[in-house]
Amino acid sequence: MKTTFLALATVLALGFTSCKDNASSEVDTKKAETASASDSQQQKYPKLVFNDMVHDFGTINEGDVVEHDFTFKNEGDAPLIITNARASCGCTVPEYPKNKTIAPGDEGKMTIRFNSSGRPNQQMKSIRVSSNTEKGQETLRIKAFVTPKNKNAGSPVK
């Protein structure tokens, strides 16, 4: 009885082992076919390239509202769509072609407006631009030195 059981266990073990080898080689073949198919269909992305990433307004007076146009180009192989542009502060407002298609080779602009009211001294603000590029995001920066208003103007000298 023990011999019969041992012989049966050996046959079953060989059967499972041989099936497993065939299955793994079949899976490897399928993986290779899938990989070669995806390599042949390389993903094409737009490429968002700004002429400059930082703009310095220099020295401005507190209360001034200044703006700068960041120009960009789609240097990729697919249409570019800017889905969002968000500033780090409410004093900075981006204006951009939201959800409009920009064809490969075409240019566009993003206007950044900065209100210096209540923002004396050195200022640096960032604008995060989200798009359908491979990277997904770019960061623009503006900076300025804001000369504070003279708070004692008009008051008598003591």
C-alpha positions as CSV (number, residue, x, y, z in Angstrom):
1,M,0.0,0.0,0.0
2,K,2.8,2.4,0.9
3,T,4.5,1.6,-2.4
4,T,1.4,2.3,-4.4
5,F,0.8,5.5,-2.6
6,L,4.5,6.6,-3.1
7,A,4.2,5.7,-6.9
8,L,1.0,7.7,-7.2
9,A,2.5,10.7,-5.4
10,T,5.6,10.6,-7.8
11,V,3.4,10.5,-10.9
12,L,1.3,13.4,-9.6
13,A,4.4,15.4,-8.8
14,L,5.9,14.9,-12.2
15,G,2.5,15.8,-13.8
16,F,2.3,19.1,-11.9
17,T,5.9,20.0,-12.6
18,S,5.6,19.4,-16.3
19,C,2.4,21.5,-16.6
20,K,4.0,24.3,-14.6
21,D,7.0,24.5,-17.1
22,N,4.7,24.8,-20.1
23,A,2.5,27.4,-18.4
24,S,5.5,29.6,-17.5
25,S,7.0,29.5,-21.0
26,E,3.6,30.4,-22.4
27,V,3.3,33.4,-20.1
28,D,6.9,34.5,-21.0
29,T,6.0,34.3,-24.7
30,K,2.8,36.4,-24.1
31,K,4.8,39.0,-22.1
32,A,7.4,39.3,-24.9
33,E,4.7,39.8,-27.5
34,T,3.0,42.5,-25.4
35,A,6.2,44.3,-24.8
36,S,7.2,44.4,-28.4
37,A,3.7,45.6,-29.4
38,S,3.9,48.5,-26.9
39,D,7.4,49.4,-28.0
40,S,6.2,49.7,-31.6
41,Q,3.4,52.1,-30.4
42,Q,5.6,54.6,-28.5
43,Q,3.5,57.2,-26.7
44,K,3.7,60.7,-28.2
45,Y,3.6,63.7,-25.8
46,P,3.5,67.4,-26.2
47,K,6.4,69.3,-24.8
48,L,5.7,72.7,-23.1
49,V,8.8,75.0,-23.4
50,F,8.7,78.5,-21.9
51,N,11.0,81.2,-23.2
52,D,11.8,82.1,-19.6
53,M,10.9,80.4,-16.3
54,V,11.6,83.4,-14.0
55,H,10.7,87.1,-14.4
56,D,12.1,89.8,-12.1
57,F,10.0,93.0,-12.0
58,G,12.8,94.8,-10.2
59,T,11.9,97.5,-7.7
60,I,8.2,98.5,-7.7
61,N,6.1,100.6,-5.3
62,E,3.6,99.1,-2.9
63,G,0.2,99.2,-4.5
64,D,1.5,98.8,-8.1
65,V,-0.2,96.1,-10.2
66,V,2.3,94.7,-12.7
67,E,2.1,92.0,-15.3
68,H,4.4,89.8,-17.5
69,D,3.7,87.6,-20.5
70,F,5.4,84.2,-20.3
71,T,5.5,82.9,-23.9
72,F,5.6,79.2,-24.6
73,K,5.8,76.8,-27.5
74,N,4.6,73.2,-28.0
75,E,7.8,71.4,-29.1
76,G,6.4,68.0,-28.8
77,D,4.7,65.5,-31.2
78,A,1.1,65.8,-29.8
79,P,-1.4,68.6,-29.1
80,L,-0.8,70.5,-25.8
81,I,-3.6,71.2,-23.4
82,I,-2.9,73.4,-20.3
83,T,-5.4,72.2,-17.8
84,N,-4.6,74.5,-14.8
85,A,-2.3,77.3,-13.6
86,R,-2.3,78.0,-9.9
87,A,-0.4,80.8,-8.1
88,S,1.1,80.4,-4.6
89,C,-0.7,83.5,-3.4
90,G,-4.0,85.3,-4.1
91,C,-2.0,88.5,-5.1
92,T,-0.8,86.7,-8.2
93,V,-3.3,85.8,-11.0
94,P,-2.4,83.7,-14.1
95,E,-4.4,84.1,-17.3
96,Y,-3.9,81.3,-19.8
97,P,-5.5,79.3,-22.6
98,K,-7.4,76.9,-20.4
99,N,-8.3,73.6,-22.0
100,K,-7.5,74.9,-25.5
101,T,-5.6,72.7,-27.9
102,I,-2.2,74.0,-28.9
103,A,-0.8,72.1,-31.9
104,P,2.8,70.9,-32.2
105,G,4.9,73.9,-33.2
106,D,2.4,76.5,-32.1
107,E,3.0,79.2,-29.6
108,G,1.0,80.8,-26.8
109,K,1.2,83.1,-23.8
110,M,0.4,83.1,-20.2
111,T,-0.1,86.5,-18.5
112,I,0.8,86.7,-14.9
113,R,-0.5,89.7,-12.9
114,F,0.9,90.7,-9.5
115,N,-0.8,93.1,-7.1
116,S,1.8,94.5,-4.6
117,S,-0.7,96.0,-2.2
118,G,0.1,95.0,1.3
119,R,3.2,93.1,0.2
120,P,6.3,95.2,1.1
121,N,9.9,94.1,0.7
122,Q,11.2,91.2,-1.3
123,Q,8.5,89.0,-3.0
124,M,8.8,85.7,-4.8
125,K,5.7,83.9,-6.1
126,S,5.4,80.7,-8.0
127,I,2.8,79.6,-10.6
128,R,2.3,75.8,-11.1
129,V,1.3,75.0,-14.6
130,S,-0.5,71.6,-15.2
131,S,-0.7,70.1,-18.7
132,N,-0.9,66.9,-20.6
133,T,2.9,66.7,-21.1
134,E,4.9,63.6,-20.0
135,K,6.2,65.6,-17.0
136,G,2.7,67.0,-16.2
137,Q,3.8,70.2,-14.4
138,E,6.1,73.2,-14.8
139,T,6.7,76.0,-12.3
140,L,7.1,79.6,-13.3
141,R,8.4,82.3,-10.8
142,I,8.1,86.0,-10.5
143,K,9.9,88.2,-8.1
144,A,10.0,91.9,-7.1
145,F,11.3,94.2,-4.5
146,V,8.3,96.2,-3.2
147,T,9.1,99.6,-1.8
148,P,6.8,100.1,1.3
149,K,4.5,103.1,1.4
150,N,5.6,105.7,3.9
151,K,3.1,105.2,6.7
152,N,3.8,108.5,8.2
153,A,3.2,110.6,5.1
154,G,0.9,113.6,5.8
155,S,1.3,113.4,9.6
156,P,2.9,116.3,11.4
157,V,6.6,116.0,12.4
158,K,7.1,116.0,16.2
